[in-house]
Amino acid sequence: MKYPTLEEIENADRVTIARWYRSLPFPGANHLGEDNFEDVCLKEAKLMEKINERFESMGGMTPEISKIVGPLYR
């Protein structure tokens, strides 16, 4: 799964945010060994932080959202 842009994060609904929260790989995980690993890792970490902030502000994970989103896939 590819990381969303900041604009996509800002415009996403709660279910989409929950899917990203649950399924995105750890920041930089898809770029191990690449020359730009550190830059990508920092960028993705900032995006994940924004996802976490938005998700928590929307109420975080609930049993209902968990059922909609489904199991963890990484």
C-alpha positions in Angstrom: 0.0 0.0 0.0 1.3 3.4 -1.0 1.4 6.4 1.4 -1.2 9.1 0.7 -0.3 12.7 0.1 -0.9 15.3 2.8 -3.8 16.7 0.8 -5.4 13.2 0.6 -5.0 12.8 4.4 -6.6 16.2 5.0 -9.6 15.3 2.8 -10.1 11.7 3.8 -13.1 10.3 5.7 -12.8 8.3 8.9 -12.9 4.9 7.3 -10.2 5.8 4.8 -8.0 7.2 7.6 -8.7 4.0 9.6 -7.6 1.8 6.7 -4.3 3.8 6.3 -3.8 3.6 10.1 -4.2 -0.1 10.1 -2.6 -1.1 6.8 0.2 1.2 5.8 3.7 -0.2 6.2 6.1 1.3 8.7 7.7 4.5 7.4 10.4 3.7 4.9 9.7 -0.1 4.9 9.2 -0.2 1.2 12.4 1.7 0.5 15.0 -0.3 2.4 18.4 -0.1 0.7 17.5 2.8 -1.6 19.7 5.8 -1.8 16.9 8.1 -0.6 15.8 5.8 2.3 16.3 8.5 5.0 14.4 11.2 3.1 11.5 8.9 2.3 11.5 7.5 5.9 11.2 11.0 7.3 8.5 12.0 4.8 6.4 8.9 5.5 6.9 9.3 9.3 5.4 12.8 9.0 2.5 11.6 6.9 1.8 8.8 9.4 1.9 11.3 12.3 -0.7 13.4 10.5 -2.8 10.2 9.9 -2.6 9.4 13.6 -3.5 12.9 14.6 -6.6 13.0 12.3 -7.6 9.5 13.3 -7.5 10.3 17.0 -9.4 13.5 16.5 -12.1 11.5 14.8 -12.5 9.1 17.7 -9.8 6.5 16.9 -10.5 2.8 16.5 -13.8 1.5 17.7 -15.3 -2.0 17.2 -17.6 -0.6 14.5 -14.7 1.0 12.5 -12.6 -2.1 13.0 -15.3 -4.3 11.4 -15.7 -1.9 8.5 -11.9 -1.7 7.9 -11.3 -5.4 8.3 -8.1 -7.3 9.4 -4.6 -5.9 9.3 -2.8 -6.3 6.0 0.9 -5.2 5.6 
